[in-house]
Amino acid sequence: MNTRPAIDESSGPAVLSAAFNSDNSCFSAALENGFRIFNAKSCDMKSARDLGTGIGCAEMLGTTKYIALVGGGKQPKFPQNKVSMREDPHEEWVLVHREADRHKVIIWNDQSQTAALSLEFRTPVQRVRLSRGYIVVVLLNSVNLYKFSSPPEKIAIFETTNNPFGLCCLGEKVMLFPGRTPGQVQLVELSKRNVSIIPAHGNPLKALELSKDGEVIATASETGTLIRIWSSANCTKLGELRRGLDPATIFSLSFSPDSSLLAVTSDKCTLHVFDVPLPKHLEQMSADRSRNSPTPSGTEPDTGPTNKWGVLSKLPLLPRTFSDTYSFASCPFEIGDEPLGWGTGGRGASKSPTWNAPIPGVPGGRPTKGLIGWLGDTSLLIIGAGHDARWEKFVVGLSQEGKRVVFREGWKKYLE
């Protein structure tokens, strides 16, 4: 039962999207009038920039002062095929925007008061990924890889199937994005640009994630019932995890820092936490850490694959759903109901195709929901955008019986 108070549209600007930085220490919120940066652990605001008009997404470069911005919303700050990259040293701010600079990506260096580099595109930008060595710009049917230099050096362009969600993972050694065929994943070795193809699903991809160490990959399709785990070293399938039997829209996949756990959120408003089937060398490391972890007196933690069907899972003639690996713990989270015109498909959604049209400049065309960021090996955040933008903290622990559980430790509206 939803007992939350009614949404107050006059309380402030709506959050169009949200994104964590690479180590999940901060997250950004792109607004209808600018953007803000928050400390993930405390949810305290670190900086706020009022640009007057909309930012569709804001991507941080680690904890540096570089932020990639894409115009979005009803009144975009920039055309949707333009990304503006800015440096924000301390409290100073320089606004760079010229109507002539259309179809461009701009990196602004505030110390020299010059545009360090610019990139031009003919189609709208779906998402930008950053590392200290690379800039990745995701378009609807291609992924553009550049060396982070001045001037920028174009390294490669990779064709993809339609990628409206801007799916792309950028690690230290590899990059992941959809293949040319729906359901496939392209894995690119950044040093040599070798490309491997993973036939992940029969339906188009909806979610894609790479572990922090770059060893393990998680994929989910638009069906949303199965999450598949892959090795990045040889593109072999390590296992399958079943979220549920009913189709769902997967919002987010995220590995814990040690890669032993995978958190999943969907439009069912449920957070699931799974054990990850790891390559043997990683599995041994995870087992060693588990043995050294403290547990409540008189209890033993349950570990290993989880199957909710008990003895039925061992009967050979039953459907495979009885033998699949399910999450060892789950917990509800808040998704929020958006007002008419946001096209989220919730109770407030309109049947009009005009009202439900995608929001320009926002990855996936909808406010970010259920975005997961791990703070440590047992604690994580779920953040959501929209008119009811909020931050929720969850902890994986042990019950008195020694069973692993996940519970909500607290929540906060990070934009009020």
ROTIFI-401683 format. One line per 8 residues: number of its first residue (from 0); for each residue x negated, y, z negated of C-alpha. Coordinates in pm, 1 decimal, padded with zeros to 6 digits. Each point is the difference from the previous one (the first is absolute). Layout:
NUM> X,Y,Z  ... $
***
This chain:
0> 00000.0,00000.0,00000.0  -00137.5,00335.2,00098.8  00046.1,00244.5,-00288.5  -00241.6,00268.5,00114.4  00132.4,00358.1,00015.7  00109.0,00144.0,00333.1  -00271.9,00135.7,00222.6  -00042.0,00374.2,-00024.9 $
8> -00096.6,00122.5,00344.9  -00082.4,00344.4,-00137.9  -00262.5,-00133.3,-00245.9  -00284.3,00046.2,00245.1  -00138.7,-00097.4,00337.7  00047.8,-00358.5,00112.6  -00300.4,-00231.9,00019.6  -00024.8,-00131.8,00355.6 $
16> -00273.4,-00256.2,-00063.4  -00258.2,-00111.8,-00254.1  -00339.6,-00169.3,00027.8  -00275.0,-00126.1,-00232.7  -00364.7,00077.4,00056.3  -00247.1,-00286.7,00051.6  -00058.2,-00083.8,-00368.1  00357.5,00078.8,-00114.9 $
24> -00127.0,00264.8,-00241.6  00219.0,00264.2,00167.0  00303.5,00019.0,00221.2  00124.0,00269.6,00233.5  00354.3,00119.3,00061.5  00091.2,00162.5,00331.5  00283.3,00250.7,-00041.1  00237.8,00204.6,00208.3 $
32> -00207.6,00304.9,-00095.4  -00355.7,-00131.8,-00044.2  -00166.9,-00273.6,-00202.3  -00114.8,-00087.1,-00350.8  -00266.7,-00225.5,-00150.8  00054.5,-00198.2,-00323.0  -00215.5,-00195.7,-00240.9  00131.7,-00357.0,00020.5 $
40> -00061.3,-00104.4,-00362.0  00165.2,00301.1,-00160.7  00218.6,00127.8,00285.4  -00135.8,00346.8,-00074.7  -00010.4,00229.4,00300.0  -00353.2,00087.9,00112.4  00085.2,00245.9,00275.9  00299.7,00142.0,00185.7 $
48> 00000.5,00172.0,00336.2  00303.0,00192.4,00123.6  -00032.1,00029.7,00376.9  00354.1,00122.1,00059.4  00099.1,-00281.3,00236.5  -00008.9,-00378.6,00017.3  -00282.2,-00251.5,-00034.4  00097.7,-00351.4,00109.2 $
56> -00291.1,-00184.8,-00156.0  -00316.4,00084.6,-00191.0  -00292.0,-00243.5,-00009.3  -00290.8,00053.6,-00238.9  -00362.2,-00090.8,00063.8  -00077.0,-00172.8,-00329.9  -00056.2,00259.6,-00269.8  -00156.8,00251.6,00237.4 $
64> 00156.4,00328.8,00102.4  00103.0,-00116.6,00344.3  00370.1,-00058.9,00067.7  00155.3,-00097.3,00331.2  00335.8,00168.9,00057.2  00267.9,-00072.2,00258.8  00287.1,00241.8,00048.7  00346.5,-00140.3,-00067.7 $
72> 00352.3,00051.3,-00123.1  00259.8,00241.1,00129.2  -00251.2,00281.7,00046.3  -00341.6,-00159.5,00061.1  -00306.9,00201.5,-00084.7  -00173.6,-00145.4,00303.6  00131.4,-00178.2,00308.9  00034.0,-00372.2,-00075.9 $
80> -00281.4,-00078.2,00241.3  -00236.2,00218.2,-00199.3  -00188.7,-00086.5,-00316.6  -00170.2,00269.5,-00204.5  -00286.5,-00100.8,-00225.7  -00092.3,00241.8,-00273.2  -00263.6,00040.4,-00265.9  00132.6,00132.2,-00329.2 $
88> -00291.1,00112.7,-00219.4  00121.7,00094.7,-00348.7  00283.9,00252.4,00017.3  -00078.5,00149.9,00340.9  00217.9,-00072.6,00300.9  -00033.7,00095.8,00361.9  00298.7,-00058.2,00226.5  -00090.9,-00100.4,00352.6 $
96> 00283.7,00001.7,00247.8  00020.6,00145.7,00346.8  00281.4,-00074.0,00239.4  -00263.4,-00043.5,00272.5  -00156.8,-00288.6,-00195.1  00270.5,-00246.3,00095.4  -00068.1,-00371.5,00043.2  -00306.1,00021.8,-00224.8 $
104> -00158.7,-00144.8,-00308.7  -00197.5,00265.2,-00185.7  -00253.3,-00045.4,-00278.5  -00041.8,00327.4,-00179.1  -00322.3,00076.6,-00189.7  00083.0,00271.4,-00249.1  -00362.6,00059.6,-00095.7  -00095.7,00112.3,00349.5 $
112> 00347.9,00137.7,00079.6  00004.6,-00195.4,00326.9  00183.0,-00289.3,00153.7  -00253.2,-00280.8,-00024.4  00163.6,-00211.3,00268.5  00319.7,-00043.7,00199.2  00175.3,-00291.6,00167.5  00277.0,00022.2,00259.0 $
120> 00292.6,-00239.9,00052.9  00293.0,-00006.6,00238.5  00238.9,-00194.9,-00222.8  00110.5,00030.8,-00365.1  -00234.9,-00122.1,-00270.7  00142.5,-00284.9,-00208.0  -00272.5,-00007.9,-00265.2  -00362.2,00090.0,-00071.6 $
128> -00252.3,-00215.6,-00188.6  -00328.6,00139.4,-00130.6  -00330.9,-00127.9,-00128.2  -00334.6,00170.7,-00038.4  -00107.1,-00143.0,00333.1  00318.4,-00014.9,00207.0  00319.5,00180.4,00094.9  00283.2,-00221.9,00122.2 $
136> 00302.4,00158.2,00167.7  00295.9,-00233.5,00054.0  00237.5,00075.2,00286.7  00310.3,-00196.3,00097.3  -00184.2,-00230.0,00242.3  -00367.5,00048.5,-00078.7  -00257.1,00033.4,-00276.4  -00274.6,00256.1,00058.2 $
144> -00331.8,-00047.3,-00179.3  -00245.1,00290.4,-00042.6  -00326.6,00044.9,-00178.0  00034.6,00255.2,-00279.2  -00253.6,00243.6,00141.2  -00020.6,00344.5,00152.6  00089.6,-00010.8,00278.1  00206.6,-00316.6,-00043.8 $
152> -00115.3,-00295.9,00201.6  00270.4,-00211.8,00161.1  -00090.8,-00361.3,-00068.2  00295.3,-00195.2,00139.0  00370.6,-00002.8,00079.1  00195.5,-00317.2,-00071.0  00339.1,-00065.2,00155.4  00278.9,-00127.2,-00224.8 $
160> 00361.2,-00099.1,00018.7  00245.3,00263.4,-00129.1  -00123.4,00103.8,-00344.8  00255.8,00248.8,-00137.9  -00110.9,-00061.0,-00360.2  -00359.7,00094.2,00076.5  -00128.4,-00331.9,-00135.4  -00378.8,00012.8,-00033.2 $
168> -00251.6,-00103.8,-00266.3  -00350.9,00144.3,-00002.6  -00260.1,-00183.4,-00206.4  -00375.1,00038.2,-00027.6  -00072.0,-00266.0,00263.1  00327.9,-00076.6,00179.0  00313.1,00172.9,00123.3  00345.5,-00157.7,00039.2 $
176> 00300.9,00102.9,00209.0  00273.2,-00164.7,00212.6  -00096.7,-00186.4,00316.7  00136.5,00044.9,00348.7  00260.3,-00269.3,-00067.0  00258.2,00047.2,-00279.9  -00099.0,-00190.6,-00313.1  -00369.8,-00011.7,00079.5 $
184> -00278.9,00170.9,-00196.3  -00317.2,00137.8,00155.8  -00308.6,-00019.5,-00221.9  -00285.4,00223.4,00113.5  -00354.4,-00035.9,-00132.8  -00102.9,00362.9,-00032.4  -00374.0,-00049.8,00047.5  00023.2,-00192.6,00328.7 $
192> 00361.2,00073.7,00101.5  00069.5,-00371.8,00040.0  00374.5,-00068.6,00007.4  00173.0,-00307.1,-00143.0  00371.2,-00077.8,00032.2  00207.5,-00145.3,-00283.4  00336.7,-00149.1,00111.8  00158.5,00101.7,-00328.1 $
200> 00376.2,-00007.0,00070.7  00256.6,-00063.6,00269.4  00173.8,00331.6,-00071.4  -00144.9,00355.3,-00003.3  -00214.1,00094.2,-00298.5  00147.2,00208.0,-00279.8  -00286.9,00001.0,-00251.3  -00374.1,-00055.6,00014.7 $
208> -00261.3,00011.9,-00275.9  -00373.2,-00060.2,-00045.5  -00156.0,-00082.5,-00336.7  -00247.7,00246.2,-00151.8  -00293.1,-00230.5,00074.4  00121.2,-00053.2,00357.4  00017.2,-00378.5,-00041.3  00375.4,-00065.3,00002.0 $
216> 00290.2,00123.0,00214.3  00373.3,-00001.7,-00076.6  00268.2,00032.0,00268.4  00379.3,00016.8,00007.0  00241.2,00022.2,00292.1  00328.2,00183.2,00038.4  00176.4,-00311.6,-00131.9  -00162.8,00049.7,-00338.9 $
224> 00041.5,-00350.1,-00142.2  -00360.2,-00125.2,00027.9  -00331.2,00170.3,-00073.4  -00298.5,-00168.1,00163.6  -00356.5,00015.3,-00133.7  -00300.7,-00009.5,00234.1  -00377.1,-00008.1,-00026.9  -00166.2,00294.4,00174.2 $
232> -00320.3,-00201.8,00043.7  00146.6,-00257.5,00241.4  00366.6,00109.3,00042.1  00127.9,-00329.4,-00145.6  00323.2,-00015.2,-00195.0  -00058.0,-00053.5,-00372.0  00364.0,-00038.2,-00100.8  00356.9,00120.4,00005.1 $
240> 00196.4,00172.2,-00275.6  00379.0,00009.9,-00001.6  00160.9,00324.1,-00112.3  00351.6,-00142.3,00033.3  00249.7,-00168.7,00228.8  00191.2,00309.0,00114.7  -00158.0,00239.4,00252.5  -00134.7,00322.6,-00147.4 $
248> -00195.8,00307.1,00099.6  -00344.8,-00020.5,-00154.2  -00107.5,00338.6,-00132.0  -00352.7,-00069.7,-00116.3  -00265.7,-00270.5,-00046.2  -00296.5,00055.0,-00231.1  -00282.5,-00218.8,-00133.3  -00128.8,00043.3,-00354.0 $
256> -00361.1,00126.0,-00018.3  -00133.7,-00355.1,-00051.3  00222.2,-00132.9,00284.9  00153.9,-00267.1,-00225.4  00352.0,00151.3,-00002.3  00226.7,00142.2,00268.9  00284.7,00238.9,-00078.0  00295.1,00032.8,00239.9 $
264> 00295.4,00239.6,00005.3  00304.4,-00002.1,00225.6  00340.2,00160.9,00045.1  00137.9,-00259.8,-00241.0  -00137.4,00237.2,-00268.8  -00216.1,-00277.2,-00145.4  -00373.6,-00010.2,-00065.4  -00149.1,-00348.6,00047.5 $
272> -00348.0,-00101.2,-00116.3  -00167.5,-00306.8,00155.0  -00316.7,-00197.1,-00053.4  -00214.6,00034.8,00310.3  -00143.2,-00310.0,00169.0  -00362.8,00105.2,00033.4  -00301.6,-00131.3,00188.3  -00192.6,-00243.9,-00220.1 $
280> -00277.2,00238.1,-00104.7  00250.7,00267.2,-00105.5  00221.9,-00256.3,-00171.1  -00291.5,-00112.3,-00219.0  -00077.7,00359.5,-00096.7  00366.3,00058.9,-00091.9  00007.3,-00318.7,-00209.8  -00311.5,00109.1,-00188.9 $
288> 00159.8,00336.8,-00078.9  00319.7,-00169.6,-00121.7  -00192.1,-00220.6,-00242.8  -00169.9,00305.6,-00146.1  00325.7,00195.8,-00036.3  00157.4,00018.8,-00348.6  00338.3,-00170.2,-00049.7  00249.1,00007.6,-00289.9 $
296> -00077.7,-00238.4,-00283.9  00142.4,-00346.1,00047.8  00088.5,00055.0,00367.5  -00147.1,-00101.0,00331.7  00067.5,00212.9,00307.9  00180.8,-00167.1,00285.5  -00206.1,00017.6,00317.1  00014.1,-00141.0,00347.3 $
304> 00277.0,-00015.1,00260.7  00353.1,00063.7,-00121.3  00299.9,-00202.2,00112.6  00338.0,00077.4,-00149.0  00165.3,-00325.1,00112.8  -00188.7,-00229.0,-00234.7  00028.6,-00370.9,00080.4  00200.8,00075.3,00315.3 $
312> -00313.7,00146.3,00158.5  -00157.0,-00347.9,00000.1  00277.7,-00172.5,00194.4  -00120.8,-00054.9,00358.4  00331.6,00028.4,00187.4  00117.0,00337.9,-00129.2  -00049.6,00323.0,00203.5  -00333.8,00175.0,-00035.6 $
320> 00154.6,00283.7,-00201.2  00005.5,-00236.9,-00297.6  -00377.3,-00048.8,00016.2  -00102.0,00358.4,00080.8  -00206.7,00211.5,-00237.4  00205.6,00269.7,-00172.3  -00101.6,00295.0,-00215.2  -00089.6,-00082.7,-00358.8 $
328> 00168.3,00317.6,-00123.8  00235.3,00270.3,00123.6  00152.4,00322.2,-00127.3  00248.0,00256.3,00138.3  -00117.5,00345.6,00104.4  00186.1,00317.7,00096.1  00051.5,00073.1,00368.6  00236.6,00298.7,-00032.3 $
336> 00295.1,00101.1,00215.0  -00064.3,00268.2,00257.0  00261.9,00253.9,00116.1  00153.9,00003.1,00345.7  -00243.7,00067.4,00277.8  -00295.2,-00197.1,-00133.2  00100.6,-00317.2,00180.2  -00124.0,-00239.9,-00268.8 $
344> 00283.6,-00246.1,00038.0  00109.2,00034.9,-00363.1  00335.5,00097.3,-00142.8  -00048.5,00358.3,00113.3  -00084.1,-00089.4,00358.9  00202.9,00134.5,00287.1  00125.0,-00202.7,00294.5  -00093.5,00280.9,00235.3 $
352> -00311.5,-00081.1,00207.6  -00094.3,00368.1,-00008.0  00005.9,00017.4,-00378.5  -00184.9,-00331.0,-00029.6  -00271.0,00093.5,00251.4  -00360.3,-00052.4,-00120.0  -00159.9,00290.5,-00184.8  -00261.7,00155.3,00231.0 $
360> -00359.2,-00044.9,-00106.7  00072.8,-00250.7,-00278.5  -00148.3,-00352.6,00029.3  00293.1,-00226.4,00079.4  00231.4,00301.3,00024.1  00131.5,-00046.9,-00355.4  -00109.9,00125.2,-00343.7  -00260.0,-00232.6,-00149.5 $
368> 00150.6,-00251.4,-00242.9  -00154.7,-00265.8,-00221.2  -00362.3,00094.7,00073.9  -00233.0,-00210.0,-00219.0  -00334.7,00102.2,-00143.4  -00195.1,-00210.2,-00249.5  -00165.4,00190.9,-00287.0  -00181.1,-00311.7,-00120.7 $
376> 00021.5,-00376.9,00023.5  00319.4,-00010.5,-00211.7  00164.0,00343.0,00037.5  00156.4,00164.5,00303.3  00209.0,00295.2,00112.3  00297.3,00016.0,00230.1  00070.7,00343.3,00144.8  00285.1,00116.2,00217.5 $
384> 00072.0,00310.1,00203.2  00333.3,00169.6,00073.5  00215.4,00235.7,-00202.1  -00045.7,-00219.8,-00308.1  -00376.8,-00046.1,00025.1  -00129.6,-00205.7,-00289.4  -00297.2,-00192.9,-00136.1  00038.2,-00329.2,-00189.0 $
392> -00267.9,-00198.2,-00181.0  00010.9,-00379.3,-00031.3  -00222.9,-00237.9,-00196.4  -00066.1,-00370.0,00055.0  -00033.8,-00178.6,-00334.3  00089.3,-00311.5,-00199.0  00319.5,-00078.9,-00185.1  -00005.1,-00165.7,-00343.1 $
400> 00036.0,-00333.2,00177.2  -00310.1,00066.6,00206.8  00192.7,00064.8,00320.9  -00118.4,00280.6,00221.3  00252.5,00279.6,00031.9  00012.0,00348.2,00148.4  00176.2,00284.0,-00180.0  00047.7,00370.1,00051.0 $
408> -00209.6,00200.7,-00242.2  00129.3,00343.5,00092.0  00117.5,00234.6,00271.1  -00004.7,00367.8,00086.6  00137.2,00233.0,00264.0  -00317.9,00141.4,00145.6  00175.4,00284.6,00180.4  00247.2,00205.1,-00199.9 $
***
